[in-house]
Amino acid sequence: MSVKLQSPVLERLGPPHDTDRRRCEWPGCRENGPHRAPRSRKEFNEFRWFCKAHAAKYNKAWNFFADMTDDEVEAIVRHDTVWNRPSWPIGTGPAVDAFMRGHFKDPFGAFEGNKSEQEHPPGETPGTELETNVQRALAVFNLEIPLQAADVKRRYKELVKRHHPDAQGTVENSDDRIKEINHAYAVILEFLNA
C-alpha cells in the first residue's frame, strides 16, 4: 500500500507539526526546542519552546501563584478542589432538601408502588431516621415530617403565646416550658437548614 504525498486527506491535515526544527528559547542555547511550556498563567495556550534541560529549569522556576494574594490563592485551591463545580456536603443541597421535605413531583408514581407495609412512627419519613433530639423537638411542637420552616414558625408563635410567663401569670413551670419550646425551635430549624 502506498500513500500519495498529494492526497486530499494529507492536504486537509495540514503540514506536519515539526517541533524538532524549533530552537530552544533559553538565552544562549543553540539546541532544538521540542518541549513546550506555558508562557504565563493568563496565556495557557501560548507556549515557549525549550530543549529538555532548559524546559526542566523553566518549569522548576515557574510559579503559577506568583503575584497573587493569599486570598486569591485560597480561592483557586478551593475552586479546584471541587473541579470548578458548585458542591454541597454529602446528603445536602437543593435536590436532597426538596426530596427529604416531600417537595418533589412523582408524575409516574414510582414512589407510590414502593410504600412499605409497616407503619412508621410519627415524625419519621420512610427511609429516614431522625436523631433523638429532633424527635423530641418535633414532639414538643406536636409536628411531623415533612414540614416547612413556615409551619414551625407558626407553631412556635402559638406555643409562646400560650406558655409565656407574662400570659400565664404565676404558673410554676412556665419558665421551664418556654425554655423547652425555645430549644425545640432551635433544634428543628437547624435540622431544616442542615
Buried (B, 14 or more C-beta within 10 A) or exposed (E): EEEEEEEEEEEEEEEEEEEEEBEBBBEEBEBBBBBBBBEEBEEEEEBBBBBEEBBEEBEEEEEEEEEBEEEEEEEBEEEEEEEEEEEEEEEEEEEEBEBBBEEEEEEEEEEEEEEEEEEEEEBBBEEEEBEEBBBBBBEBBEBBBEBEEEBBEEBBEEBBEEBBEEEBEEEEEBEEBBEBBEBBBEBBBEBBEE
